[in-house]
Amino acid sequence: MRTTRRLRSATWAATIAAGLALALTSCGGTSGAAAGADGANRGPGANGAASPGTAGGASATGAQGASGAPSDGKGAGAGTPAPAKAGTGTADDAYAYAHPCSARKLTVKVGSAQGLPATVRVITVTNNGSTSCGLAYHPTVGFSAKGAALGITATAPGGLGGAPAYPVRPGATAYAAVDLNPGGGSGPVADELNVLADAEHMPNADGTGLPLTAPGKVAAPKVGLYRTSARESLGTL
C-alpha cells in the first residue's frame, strides 16, 4: 500500500496560491477542494509539515460503505464515526464557530464512494478532538501527477454567506465531494490530491498529499461544500 507523502513546499505553495486566488474570486474569500482514491492524513508533524498517514482507507475514520461515504472496497467498518451536524444553533455549534479546527486534531482522507459518478471522489475530515471545532465552507484542493503540481484547483460554489465556519463535533466527520471532470473534457491525469482542510484558518504547511489509487483525468474540477454525507455535498455543486 502507498502512504501519504510529505508535500514539497514549493509544490504545495503553488497549489494553495492558485486555490486561494480562485476561492477569493468565486466564493467571497472561502477555500476550495477535490478528491480521489484512498489516502489519509493525521495532521502535521512537529515541524508543522503534514505527516504521512496510511493509504487504502486505514485511517481513524475506518472503512466506509454504501451510504455515500468513501469506501476501500471492504464494506462498512465498525469504527465509522457519526456524521457531523451543522446549523442546529446549539451551544456546541456556537463554540465551533468561534474555534477553528486544528490540523493536529483532524484526520483527512480521500476515497471513492459507491453510487456516485465515476469522476467523483470524496474528502472526509474527522474531528479527533474532545471539543467541537469549525471548518471553512469547503477544503482547498489541487492536483498533482508524478509529484508535480498540475496547476489546477477545484472550484467551489459561489455566493456563500452566513456562518463563518462548518461545525464538526467530537468524533464527527465532514464530507466534501469533488468531481474531477464534471463536463467529460480532456485534461491531464492526476494521481494525487493536495488537500488543505481549511485554507482560511490553517497555514499551507498543514496541507497534505493524498495518493489516488484510481488516477483520474482532471478538467474543470469542482468541489462541494462540507456536508453530513458525500451525496449531500455533491448536491451543492
N, C-alpha and C positions, 0 to 999 in steps of 0.2 A: 504493500500500500504506500501511496505517496503521502507525504506530510506537508503541511503548510510551511512555506519557507519565508524567511525574513524578506521584506521588500527592500530593494535597492533604494536608497534615499532619493536619488535623482529621479528614478522611475516613478516613485510614489509622489514626489513633489510635483512632477509634470502632470500626473493624473489628477491630483487634487486641485491644482491651479485651473485646469480645464473644467473640472467639475464645478468648482465654486463660481466660475465665470458664467457657466450655463445656468446654475441654480439662481444666481442673483438676477439673471435676465428673465427667466421664465417663472420663478417661484417666489419672488419677493424676498430673497435672502435665505431660502431654505436649501437643504442639501439634496443630492440625487443618488440613485442606486441601481444595481443589477446583479444576476446570479447565475450559477451553473452547477456542475456536479459536486459530489460531496467533499467537504473540507471543513475544518473548524479552527477557531482561534480562541484561546483562553485569556487574552489580554496581553498588554505589553510587559516586557521583562524589566529588570532593574534599571536598564539604561534608557527606558522609555520607548524602545522599539517594540514592534509586535512580536510576541513569542510564538513559535510554531506550535500547532496543535496536531490533531490526527486527522487523516483522511478516511473516506469510506464511512462516514457517519458516526465515528466513535467519539462523539462529543458529549458534554454534560446533558444535552437535550435527549440523548438516546435516539434509536431508530424510530422513524415515524411512518405512519401508514396512510391509508387511502382517504383521509379526511381533508386532503388538500395540503398536507404538510410535507416537508422533504422526506424522501424515502431512500434507503440504501438497498432496497430490494429484499429486505428480510422481514417485512411486516412491522406492525406497531411494537414499540418497546415499552417495557414496564416503567421505564424512567421518564416517559414523556411528560413534560410539565404542563400545568394548566395554562390556557391561553391568557394573554393579558386582557385586562378590562379597562376600557378608556371612556372618558367623557361622562362618568357617573356622578361627578361632583362630590365625591366622598372626601373625607379627610386625607386618606391615602393619596388620592389623585391630586389634591391641593398641595400636599407635601412634594409629590413628584414634580409638579410644575415648577416648583422653586428649587429643586435639587437635581441638576443634570446627572445622568448616569456616568459612572467612572468605568473606563475601559477595563480596568483591572477586575471589575466585578461582573463582567459580561462574557458570555460565550457566543461567538459568532460562527454560524455555519451556513453552507450553501448546498443546495441539492435540487433534484428534480422532484416533481410532485405528480402523483397519479391523477388522471382525469383532467389534466390541464394540457394546453397545446405543447407540442414537442419543443417549440422555441422558448418556452417559459422555464425559468429557474426560480428558486425561492430562497431568499435570505432569511435566516432566523436569528434573532438576538434574544438571548435568555439572561434574565437578571438573577445572578447567583448571590446577590447581597441579601441582607436581612431587612432592608427597608425599600420602599418604593422609590423609583427614580424616573426621570424624564428623558426622552429622546427627542430629537428634532422630528419633523414630519416623515422623513424617509432617509435611508442611508445614501451616501455618495459612492458611486460605483464606476470604476474604469475597467479596461480590458487589456490583457497582455497576451503575447504569443511568444513562446520560447524565451521568456524572461524580458522581453522588450515591450514597453507600453505602446499600444496601438494609437493613442491619441484620441480615443473615442470614449465619451462618457454618456451614461444613460440619462435621459431627461425625465423629469418628474412632472406631474400635473401642475398647471398654473392656477393662479387665483386663490392661493392659500391664505387663510386668515384665522383669527380666533386664538385659541390657547397656544402658548409658546412651546409646548412640548407634548409628546405622546407618553402617557403614564404607563409604566411597567411595574407591576407589583412583585414582591419577592417570589422567586421560583417561576414566574410567568415568562411567556415568550411572545415577542412581537414578530410579525411576519411581513415581508416585503417582496412582492412578486416582481420579476424582471423578465421582460420579453426581449430576447436578444435580436430578433428580426421580425417585428410585427408586420412589415409590409412584404416580406419574402424577397427582399432585394439582394443585390450582390455585394459582398464585403469580405474582409479578412476573417480567418478562423481564429477565435480566441481559445486558449487553453487554460486561462486563469482569470479570475476576477480580483480586482483590487478594491477592497471594501473598507470604508470608514463609517462606522455606525452612526455617528453624529458629528458632522463637519462644523456645526455651529458652536459646539462646546468642547471638542476634542482636538488635540494637536495632530498634525499629519503623522507623527510617529506612532499614533495609536491605530493606524491603518494596517490591514493585513492582506496578504496574497492568498487566495483560496483556489487551489487547482481544480479544474473541471475534469471529472472522469469521462465526460462526454463533451469534448470540444464542440463549439458551435459557431456558425457563421454569424457575424455581427454587422447589422446595418440599421441605422436609425433606432437604436435600442431605447426602451422606455422602462422606467421603474415606478412601481406603485407606492402608495403611502403605507406606513406601518398600520397593520390591522390585526385582528384576532385570528385570522386564518389566511392561508395563501389565496384561496378563491376570492375572499373579500377584498384583499389587496389588489388582485388582478382586476377587479371590478372598478377600481379607481383610475385605471389607465384611460 
